[in-house]
Amino acid sequence: MLRISGVVLPGNKRIEIALTAIKGIGRPLSRKILNELTIGFDTKADQINETDQARLRGRIEKELTEGELTRKVSLDIKRLQDIGTWRGYRHRRKLPARGQTSRRNARTKRGKKKTGLSGRTTLTKT
């Protein structure tokens, strides 16, 4: 059982894929880290020895991952809102910030459709 950055990596997967369970590490960064440490991509996460585990932990600590990454992203969005940029305004209004059409689409960002004209909810028989 390999635990890095507070995340238990799935032991039955290849280490290249298992590292992507850590927030902030994708396939390209995973490959880059494994190349630097000369660890094979095909080795299972359970089969990595203690020295390689320590080297892997040390290398991943240099990257922004998990809580630090989440904190940085939220502070960046707050900074955009404070200085009054267009992107900050879009984040504050919970609208798409990267130029997507929001008149008909953007349900993921805007949430469930609002109620009708008067705003009243319809009563259901119980």
Sequence and secondary structure as in RCSB ss.txt:
>XXXX:A:sequence
MLRISGVVLPGNKRIEIALTAIKGIGRPLSRKILNELTIGFDTKADQINETDQARLRGRIEKELTEGELTRKVSL
DIKRLQDIGTWRGYRHRRKLPARGQTSRRNARTKRGKKKTGLSGRTTLTKT
>XXXX:A:secstr
 EEETTEEE TTSBHHHHGGGSTT  HHHHHHHHHHTT  TTSBGGG  HHHHHHHHHHHHTS  HHHHHHHHHH
HHHHHHHTT HHHHHHHTT  SSS   SS  HHHH S    SS        
